[in-house]
Amino acid sequence: MPIREPSCLRPSAWLLCLVLAASPKDAGAGAWTLAEGSGEVIATGLSSTADEAFGSAGAAPTQAAFMKGSASLFVQHGWTDRLTVFAKVEAGREADDASGYARSGLSEFLAGARLRLFSKGGFVASASLSGRVADDAGEGIELGGTRIEPRLAVGYGYELFGLPAFVEAEASYGWRVAGGGFDEAKLDLTAGLRPFERWLVLAQSFSTFGLGGPAESEPYSYHKLQGSLVYDIAEHWSLQTGVFGTIAGDNALKERGVVSAIWYRY
């Protein structure tokens, strides 16, 4: 029977809970792997709007009337101490009245695995490979929205003024393997601090760059910031609430929204 990590409510496990809690919004899943037989389930709800979009190469913003609501389920499980498998499914509705774009229903399915490459002291490095099938055209999930995404992640856990803290960076490149559209390069940064035994503060940034697309289409990029609080309500359960916004971009919506989630760890 595999040995499981101690509860998040025990001080000796604060750092472990910090890094398990930092699963990025795009389900990159972080740098740390889980102990064999342990796991995490995160159910997330998201709501956002945008009334403007960034122009191309510094051009004036354009009008938008965008709204999005979604629900997702993210699961990760320690297959071994070094190998963690994960999956995410998302469904929702989004529409832009200014352009007439609209879609609803199942919007994304992602699955992959993460391998720990190095761990010493507070440092850890890992590599992951995932496949993502998405609704990119408002016509439901289709193979034309498939990307294969390798990802590298590094993290460091430490104490800040005697409080458990960590920082983490992830970089990935998603190759579009079917249909048109763009490849996507991503850079995700996370910092976490646990000021009290049951409270976790997270600050995150998510940057996405559309690359290598069709000649007739303009590339895009966007950079989002997210801040959130997490409260451990019981030994295995936590609640998260936060806000996010797109602070810069090209051919991208100026999105603002709220996110909430419930986590279960086993």
C-alpha angles and dihedrals in degrees: 000000000000119000111245127213117256124266120284088237093066115088092226089063099045094106093049090053091048093060096040088053095056101077104150122240090250092053097245082149099218136257100286123083123216127246115263111279096011125107151165135229120196123188111194135189122195135186126181143161138192131192096180139038129209113251126230118280094349097318119151116284119263128221121264137174100198130161132173136184122178144164124205139180120211122188130182128178134186105240088177131347089269101036125061123180122205143180138185134195124187135187131176149112132271132173141169113207091193093062101024093241116148139158138165138178132047107003108171145015121185133175134171150127135253125211123199109229102178139007128174129148107328095336125099134171128189143171127214138187123201140169122219128195114188146171102249099157105043091254101103131266112326138163090252088074095055122130132177110212127193113191136190121202136183128187140180127200120200145142122267112198087337094310124117111255141159143187127207139183129194130186126186143167120211114205115206103227099181137031128000129303131085138305111239130223115196137192119189125185127188135183123184135187131180106207093171132026095257100030129082125185118204130191117185141172127198122195123185128184123191108218139173097017132150116304092238093056127076117234120243140205136180138182122206132190122203132186124186145166125221124199124194104223095177142355094283103018133078136172126215132196128175150144132235140185142181106246100180141005152130120248088353137122121257090233124188124182154139130247132197131179145175119215131201121191125192 
